[in-house]
Amino acid sequence: MPVQDLKHGSPMTPAIRMLKAAKVNYIEHLYVWEEHGGTSQIAKVLEVDEHKVIKTLIMETDAKKPFVILMHGDNSVSTKEMARVLKVKSVSPCTPEQADKNSGYHVGGTSPFATRRQMPVYVEASILELDKIYINGGYRGFCLEMDPEVITRLLNATPVNVAI
């Protein structure tokens, strides 16, 4: 399995500090990050189902209020359905620059844990039914394997049904 060459081991990201402080059990996976590789690359490298690889998306309402939505790697977010859930006119992905500013992470390495800006977190409900998930640890090429209950326990995430 390709592994990133990190001089000091695994990155100590804000996400890792939060998870350690909460005594969360997780397994770290390092891999060589490829631009535009996405969740399919992670699934291939880790030899897991892409449905268990969770992407962290930073989106915003038409009023420019940002939020986090966690989605299966092999699904997309229905922005129309998400707008209905939030009772707003529309939602859309933030620009990469705005997503970085809101999260404190770089796109491709965005973790939902310990974001720079406090934002509401939503999770596709079926993610919570999985036995384990693979989610970004706050650094490109750094993925964490964990129980999905961490999402609701630490992030107070609201389950939604917006997958397409």
C-alpha positions in Angstrom: 0.0 0.0 0.0 1.5 3.4 -0.9 2.3 5.5 2.1 3.2 9.1 2.4 6.7 10.0 3.5 6.2 12.0 6.7 9.3 12.8 8.6 7.6 12.8 12.0 5.0 10.1 11.6 1.3 10.9 11.5 0.2 14.5 11.3 -1.0 16.1 14.6 -3.9 17.9 13.2 -6.7 19.8 15.1 -8.9 16.8 14.3 -6.4 14.3 15.9 -6.1 16.5 19.0 -9.9 16.6 19.4 -10.2 12.9 18.9 -7.4 12.1 21.4 -8.9 14.5 24.0 -12.3 12.7 23.6 -10.5 9.3 23.9 -11.9 8.1 20.6 -10.6 4.8 19.2 -9.5 5.1 15.6 -6.9 3.6 13.2 -4.8 6.0 11.1 -4.2 5.3 7.5 -1.6 7.2 5.5 -1.6 7.1 1.7 -0.1 9.0 -1.2 -2.7 11.8 -2.0 -3.5 12.4 -5.6 -5.2 15.6 -6.8 -8.7 14.6 -8.0 -8.2 11.1 -6.6 -11.1 11.5 -4.2 -12.8 8.8 -2.3 -12.4 6.3 -5.1 -8.6 6.5 -4.7 -8.9 6.1 -0.9 -11.1 3.0 -1.3 -8.7 1.5 -3.8 -5.6 2.1 -1.7 -7.2 0.9 1.5 -9.1 -1.9 -0.3 -12.4 -1.0 1.2 -15.9 -0.3 -0.2 -16.1 3.4 -1.4 -19.5 3.6 0.3 -17.7 3.5 3.7 -15.3 6.3 2.7 -16.9 9.5 3.9 -16.4 12.8 2.2 -16.6 16.0 4.2 -18.2 18.7 2.2 -18.4 22.4 3.2 -21.5 23.9 1.7 -23.4 27.1 2.2 -27.0 28.4 2.0 -28.1 31.2 -0.3 -27.5 33.5 2.7 -23.8 32.4 2.7 -24.2 30.5 6.0 -21.7 27.6 5.9 -22.4 24.0 7.1 -20.8 20.6 6.9 -22.4 17.6 5.2 -20.9 14.2 5.5 -21.7 11.9 2.5 -20.8 8.4 1.3 -17.9 8.5 -1.2 -20.0 6.9 -3.9 -23.0 9.3 -3.5 -23.6 13.0 -4.1 -25.6 15.5 -2.1 -29.0 16.6 -3.5 -28.7 20.3 -3.1 -32.5 20.7 -3.7 -33.3 18.2 -0.9 -30.7 19.8 1.4 -32.3 23.2 0.8 -35.7 21.7 1.8 -34.2 20.2 5.0 -32.7 23.6 5.9 -35.8 25.5 4.8 -33.7 27.8 2.6 -34.0 28.8 -1.0 -30.8 27.0 -2.1 -27.5 25.5 -1.1 -24.3 25.1 -3.0 -20.7 24.0 -2.4 -18.4 26.7 -1.1 -15.5 27.7 -3.3 -12.3 25.8 -2.4 -10.9 29.0 -0.9 -14.0 29.6 1.2 -14.2 26.0 2.3 -10.5 26.2 3.4 -11.3 29.4 5.3 -14.4 28.0 7.0 -12.8 24.6 7.9 -9.2 25.5 8.6 -8.2 22.6 6.4 -7.2 22.3 2.7 -9.7 20.8 0.3 -8.7 17.2 -0.1 -7.8 17.1 3.5 -10.9 18.4 5.2 -12.0 16.8 8.4 -15.3 17.5 10.1 -13.5 17.4 13.5 -12.2 20.7 15.0 -13.1 23.0 12.2 -11.8 26.5 12.4 -15.4 27.9 12.2 -18.2 26.5 14.2 -20.7 25.1 11.7 -23.7 22.9 11.9 -22.9 19.3 10.8 -25.3 17.1 8.9 -24.7 13.4 8.1 -26.4 11.2 5.5 -28.4 8.9 7.9 -27.3 5.6 6.3 -23.7 6.4 7.2 -24.6 5.9 10.9 -25.7 2.3 10.0 -22.3 1.2 8.8 -20.0 -0.9 11.0 -17.1 1.4 10.4 -16.2 4.5 8.3 -13.1 6.0 6.8 -13.0 9.8 7.2 -10.3 12.4 6.6 -8.0 13.2 9.5 -7.4 16.8 8.5 -4.5 16.3 6.2 -4.3 15.2 2.5 -3.4 11.6 2.4 -4.5 10.9 6.0 -7.6 8.9 6.7 -9.1 7.6 9.9 -11.0 4.4 10.4 -13.6 4.6 13.2 -17.1 3.8 14.4 -19.6 6.1 12.9 -21.2 6.9 16.3 -18.3 9.3 16.8 -20.0 11.6 14.3 -23.1 12.1 16.3 -21.4 11.9 19.7 -18.6 14.5 19.0 -20.1 16.6 16.3 -23.8 16.5 17.3 -24.5 15.8 13.6 -28.1 15.9 12.4 -29.0 12.8 10.3 -30.5 13.7 6.9 -31.6 11.8 3.7 -30.1 13.8 0.9 -28.0 11.2 -1.0 -28.3 10.8 -4.8 
